[in-house]
Amino acid sequence: MMVSDCIDRNGVWSSEMIMDLVPKEIAAKIIGMHPPLNDESLDSVSWLGNSLPTNSLQFQSKMAPNSCCPRCGLEESILHSLRDCVFSRYVWMALSHSVSSSSFFNCSLEEWISSNLLNSSLAVGNVHWSLIFGIVVDAIWRCRNRLVFDRVMIDCVALCVEVSARSRCTTLAFRQLSNSVVHSENPNSSVIRWLPPDTDWVKLNTDGAVSQGNMVAGCGGVVRDHLGAFIFAYAKHVGFCSVTQAEFWGILHGLRLALQRGFLNVCLETNSASSVQLIQSGCNPPHSCAILVFQIRSLIPKLSTCIVLTSSMKLIMLLML
């Protein structure tokens, strides 16, 4: 079976077919992505999921000559690179005696990450362990990449010093932020309110959101005329995706519905500055939102004029086509 077999004649996923083929959770993730475009362009390489491009993964994809760790020569899995390599193990044990326990080095990747990031009781000095853990993981991976791509060997002791300094600076920054007082009587503050479009225009307000509990995403929007009169609204479940993807789904559905109803002068308002920037400049195929952005940009020429603005940042972009 081909991926195209799961796309109907309108270019959207056939939800019932996908639900019959894969588990519900996986189906929701697939439906949350825009179907691939049939533009006959060449496929491109993109990193998916939570996988790091270790030599083991790249060797399986025929992108590396071997699967060996660049430091010790053993199989380089994600856990080996971040935790079990001799270099990584030394860094972990040098920063905290608590990692000498067998549970730290013997649990699975998911258990290892979740148990350490959610550990609110352990601290090293005045720094929470969860913060140190995140900084160490980042530092070890960056150090590994410096060795692979730049042939720069960083000493374990130097890396520990770097981690300690970053941890202290980050903790200090958080404390300063929490101690700062925000006055609501700011003379430069302004009330955010809905502003009507020009005469003969309609305004489309869209938004997207992702539930923190089950990561289910949805989008919606409302269209009103220059007098503020309600024209139509919509809401849609979009499966499992990021907040940015949900924002783009809301924009795409809103523009499609506006065109179907014969509205050409559309003022699109969103509070997502990143969405505005990507619609303006476009993005490369490996980007997770590339197809959604392409579809939105392909709709804009069908409109007489499309204004995209973000009210929260007072950024206005005018697309004249």
LOLUM-51064 format. One record per residue (C-alpha): x, y, z. Coordinates in steps of 0.001 Angstrom, whole numbers, plus 500000, padded with zeros to 6 digits. Example, Ala and Ser with C-alpha at 12.3 -4.5 7.8 and 13.67 -1.06 7.14 Angstrom:
// LOLUM-51064
px:512300	py:495500	pz:507800;
px:513670	py:498940	pz:507140;
// end
This chain:
// LOLUM-51064
px:500000	py:500000	pz:500000;
px:501176	py:503515	pz:499139;
px:500728	py:506651	pz:501218;
px:498695	py:508083	pz:498345;
px:496138	py:505316	pz:498887;
px:495233	py:506953	pz:502204;
px:494508	py:510345	pz:500585;
px:491118	py:511031	pz:499031;
px:490400	py:512889	pz:495783;
px:490270	py:516205	pz:497658;
px:493849	py:515830	pz:498865;
px:493015	py:515156	pz:502537;
px:493618	py:512107	pz:504708;
px:491074	py:509312	pz:504608;
px:490624	py:509133	pz:508372;
px:488601	py:505912	pz:508407;
px:491192	py:504050	pz:506345;
px:494063	py:505229	pz:508551;
px:492148	py:504280	pz:511702;
px:491717	py:500771	pz:510290;
px:495411	py:500405	pz:509472;
px:497220	py:501700	pz:512564;
px:496493	py:502198	pz:516288;
px:494408	py:505204	pz:517292;
px:497342	py:507122	pz:518814;
px:499469	py:506755	pz:515675;
px:496512	py:507600	pz:513434;
px:495990	py:510849	pz:515340;
px:499631	py:511823	pz:514749;
px:499337	py:511090	pz:511024;
px:496116	py:513071	pz:510679;
px:497804	py:515976	pz:512494;
px:500264	py:516288	pz:509589;
px:499297	py:517672	pz:506210;
px:499254	py:514986	pz:503489;
px:502301	py:515056	pz:501191;
px:501945	py:517063	pz:498022;
px:501930	py:515355	pz:494641;
px:504343	py:517851	pz:493107;
px:506785	py:515260	pz:491718;
px:509670	py:516936	pz:493546;
px:512585	py:514920	pz:494907;
px:512342	py:513486	pz:498414;
px:514533	py:515134	pz:501035;
px:516032	py:513845	pz:504280;
px:514339	py:515005	pz:507487;
px:514827	py:513978	pz:511119;
px:511551	py:512747	pz:512618;
px:510380	py:512033	pz:516125;
px:512728	py:512362	pz:519110;
px:515701	py:510553	pz:517558;
px:519169	py:512042	pz:517689;
px:521333	py:511449	pz:514606;
px:523798	py:509121	pz:516283;
px:526129	py:507030	pz:514172;
px:523970	py:503977	pz:514836;
px:520907	py:505684	pz:513364;
px:522822	py:507233	pz:510480;
px:524494	py:503927	pz:509659;
px:521061	py:502296	pz:509352;
px:520122	py:505065	pz:506904;
px:523437	py:504618	pz:505055;
px:524528	py:508105	pz:506037;
px:527555	py:507079	pz:508129;
px:530401	py:504638	pz:507391;
px:529830	py:502761	pz:510656;
px:527756	py:502767	pz:513839;
px:530652	py:503267	pz:516237;
px:530929	py:505895	pz:518941;
px:533536	py:508518	pz:517892;
px:535042	py:508397	pz:521405;
px:535217	py:504747	pz:522483;
px:534346	py:502752	pz:519357;
px:531323	py:500928	pz:520813;
px:527842	py:500988	pz:519253;
px:526630	py:504580	pz:519467;
px:522971	py:504543	pz:520478;
px:521312	py:507586	pz:522010;
px:521785	py:506231	pz:525529;
px:525392	py:505334	pz:524835;
px:526200	py:508797	pz:523548;
px:524454	py:510704	pz:526336;
px:524994	py:508381	pz:529304;
px:526925	py:505128	pz:528884;
px:530044	py:506183	pz:526982;
px:533136	py:506373	pz:529198;
px:533345	py:510124	pz:528552;
px:529680	py:510743	pz:529389;
px:529750	py:508486	pz:532440;
px:532724	py:510397	pz:533843;
px:530919	py:513726	pz:533433;
px:527766	py:512456	pz:535146;
px:529621	py:510968	pz:538100;
px:531851	py:514021	pz:538505;
px:528846	py:516336	pz:538799;
px:526830	py:514330	pz:541317;
px:527426	py:511328	pz:543553;
px:523758	py:510377	pz:543267;
px:524234	py:509099	pz:539712;
px:526462	py:506293	pz:540966;
px:523326	py:504299	pz:541786;
px:522581	py:501374	pz:539488;
px:519159	py:502780	pz:538523;
px:520712	py:505809	pz:536820;
px:522743	py:503708	pz:534353;
px:520398	py:500737	pz:533933;
px:516993	py:502205	pz:533012;
px:515572	py:502764	pz:529546;
px:515944	py:506029	pz:527636;
px:512389	py:507178	pz:528367;
px:512644	py:506297	pz:532062;
px:516056	py:507911	pz:532328;
px:514928	py:511222	pz:530857;
px:511565	py:511452	pz:532603;
px:512779	py:510408	pz:536072;
px:515592	py:512962	pz:536049;
px:513693	py:515878	pz:534537;
px:510807	py:515341	pz:536962;
px:513049	py:514976	pz:540020;
px:512162	py:517998	pz:542154;
px:513704	py:516741	pz:545403;
px:517367	py:516415	pz:544397;
px:519728	py:519378	pz:544182;
px:523457	py:519903	pz:543820;
px:524351	py:522891	pz:545923;
px:521642	py:525449	pz:545253;
px:520858	py:524154	pz:541766;
px:517969	py:521782	pz:541056;
px:519074	py:518461	pz:539591;
px:516487	py:518631	pz:536800;
px:518164	py:521803	pz:535516;
px:521649	py:520308	pz:535753;
px:520448	py:517177	pz:533974;
px:519108	py:519125	pz:530985;
px:522255	py:521218	pz:530720;
px:524515	py:518145	pz:530912;
px:522588	py:516341	pz:528162;
px:522894	py:519412	pz:525934;
px:526587	py:519875	pz:526735;
px:527498	py:516223	pz:526085;
px:525717	py:516192	pz:522736;
px:527281	py:519480	pz:521620;
px:530676	py:518229	pz:522746;
px:530182	py:515057	pz:520715;
px:529275	py:517094	pz:517626;
px:532344	py:519301	pz:518034;
px:534451	py:516136	pz:517911;
px:532626	py:514666	pz:514896;
px:532326	py:517776	pz:512745;
px:535170	py:520059	pz:513906;
px:537663	py:517479	pz:515198;
px:537820	py:519411	pz:518469;
px:538371	py:517298	pz:521590;
px:536978	py:518869	pz:524783;
px:538335	py:517619	pz:528091;
px:535902	py:516078	pz:530598;
px:536997	py:518453	pz:533341;
px:536509	py:521492	pz:531084;
px:533020	py:520302	pz:530221;
px:532141	py:519877	pz:533899;
px:533318	py:523425	pz:534592;
px:531161	py:524686	pz:531719;
px:528093	py:522817	pz:532995;
px:528569	py:524155	pz:536523;
px:528866	py:527719	pz:535266;
px:525806	py:527430	pz:533006;
px:523785	py:525909	pz:535839;
px:524665	py:528676	pz:538288;
px:523991	py:531430	pz:535734;
px:520635	py:529929	pz:534755;
px:519574	py:529535	pz:538388;
px:520557	py:533123	pz:539130;
px:518604	py:534358	pz:536123;
px:515488	py:532462	pz:537248;
px:515757	py:533923	pz:540746;
px:516135	py:537452	pz:539437;
px:513127	py:536913	pz:537202;
px:510979	py:535551	pz:540035;
px:511980	py:538443	pz:542295;
px:511125	py:541090	pz:539732;
px:507838	py:542913	pz:540201;
px:505555	py:543554	pz:537265;
px:503346	py:546622	pz:537748;
px:499989	py:546536	pz:536037;
px:499971	py:550345	pz:536060;
px:502523	py:550441	pz:533233;
px:501910	py:553708	pz:531366;
px:503082	py:552073	pz:528111;
px:500588	py:549201	pz:528318;
px:497694	py:549110	pz:525911;
px:494354	py:547339	pz:525839;
px:494170	py:544625	pz:523203;
px:490836	py:544763	pz:521425;
px:489329	py:543640	pz:518169;
px:489648	py:546199	pz:515389;
px:487275	py:546026	pz:512401;
px:488624	py:545688	pz:508856;
px:488000	py:548239	pz:506132;
px:484678	py:548429	pz:504317;
px:484064	py:545488	pz:501941;
px:486591	py:543436	pz:503881;
px:486165	py:540552	pz:506311;
px:488478	py:539738	pz:509192;
px:489514	py:536176	pz:509937;
px:490780	py:535576	pz:513494;
px:492385	py:532166	pz:513960;
px:494109	py:530227	pz:516709;
px:495483	py:526779	pz:517429;
px:496145	py:524939	pz:520674;
px:497504	py:521662	pz:522020;
px:496239	py:519970	pz:525180;
px:499022	py:519480	pz:527721;
px:497349	py:516354	pz:529042;
px:497030	py:514193	pz:525941;
px:498787	py:516374	pz:523317;
px:495660	py:516446	pz:521140;
px:495620	py:519530	pz:518909;
px:492782	py:521621	pz:517583;
px:492221	py:524848	pz:515712;
px:489421	py:527268	pz:515029;
px:488507	py:530712	pz:513862;
px:485773	py:533271	pz:513347;
px:485029	py:535621	pz:510425;
px:483305	py:538993	pz:510869;
px:482608	py:541927	pz:508560;
px:483661	py:545581	pz:508889;
px:480746	py:546227	pz:511274;
px:481743	py:543343	pz:513527;
px:478778	py:541236	pz:512446;
px:479306	py:537473	pz:512686;
px:479580	py:535680	pz:509331;
px:480786	py:532174	pz:510164;
px:483037	py:530230	pz:512529;
px:484766	py:526865	pz:512478;
px:486594	py:524448	pz:514745;
px:488534	py:521314	pz:513848;
px:490363	py:518483	pz:515547;
px:493771	py:518044	pz:513886;
px:495238	py:515033	pz:515705;
px:498646	py:515116	pz:517383;
px:500925	py:517979	pz:516297;
px:502837	py:521000	pz:517597;
px:501260	py:524337	pz:518550;
px:502789	py:525962	pz:515474;
px:501290	py:523305	pz:513215;
px:497910	py:523795	pz:514900;
px:498187	py:527546	pz:514230;
px:498848	py:526870	pz:510534;
px:495941	py:524418	pz:510363;
px:493661	py:527179	pz:511688;
px:494908	py:529647	pz:509077;
px:494657	py:527130	pz:506233;
px:491091	py:526042	pz:507079;
px:489981	py:529633	pz:507551;
px:491323	py:530802	pz:504198;
px:489846	py:527792	pz:502406;
px:486397	py:528427	pz:503910;
px:486584	py:532142	pz:503099;
px:487393	py:531365	pz:499460;
px:484637	py:528773	pz:499249;
px:482149	py:531401	pz:500435;
px:483362	py:533965	pz:497923;
px:485306	py:536322	pz:500212;
px:488379	py:537717	pz:498447;
px:489293	py:540688	pz:500658;
px:490393	py:538844	pz:503761;
px:492207	py:540370	pz:506724;
px:493875	py:537517	pz:508574;
px:494724	py:538161	pz:512228;
px:496823	py:535796	pz:514321;
px:498895	py:536151	pz:517492;
px:501609	py:533828	pz:516185;
px:504590	py:535895	pz:515047;
px:506441	py:532757	pz:513891;
px:503523	py:531875	pz:511610;
px:503632	py:535327	pz:510033;
px:507360	py:535061	pz:509409;
px:507102	py:531628	pz:507799;
px:504169	py:532678	pz:505606;
px:506187	py:535669	pz:504486;
px:509468	py:533872	pz:503796;
px:508417	py:530246	pz:503289;
px:510409	py:527314	pz:504679;
px:512471	py:524411	pz:503383;
px:510921	py:520946	pz:502831;
px:512508	py:519311	pz:505939;
px:510590	py:521775	pz:508163;
px:507635	py:520135	pz:509927;
px:505326	py:522951	pz:508737;
px:506628	py:523140	pz:505155;
px:503571	py:521634	pz:503463;
px:501122	py:523674	pz:505518;
px:503019	py:526878	pz:504731;
px:503141	py:525953	pz:501047;
px:499376	py:525366	pz:500967;
px:498683	py:528711	pz:502677;
px:500999	py:530572	pz:500320;
px:499333	py:528886	pz:497345;
px:495938	py:530212	pz:498474;
px:497070	py:533825	pz:498767;
px:497196	py:534494	pz:494976;
px:493520	py:533532	pz:494824;
px:492699	py:536464	pz:497124;
px:492550	py:540057	pz:495946;
px:494692	py:541155	pz:498875;
px:495603	py:539417	pz:502094;
px:496764	py:541204	pz:505218;
px:498442	py:539172	pz:507930;
px:499085	py:540804	pz:511283;
px:499891	py:539823	pz:514837;
px:498128	py:542075	pz:517286;
px:500247	py:541065	pz:520294;
px:503488	py:542217	pz:518664;
px:501939	py:544942	pz:516518;
px:503577	py:543420	pz:513467;
px:501811	py:544042	pz:510178;
px:502663	py:542316	pz:506922;
px:500925	py:543238	pz:503694;
px:500984	py:540733	pz:500866;
px:500028	py:542383	pz:497608;
px:499441	py:539852	pz:494854;
// end
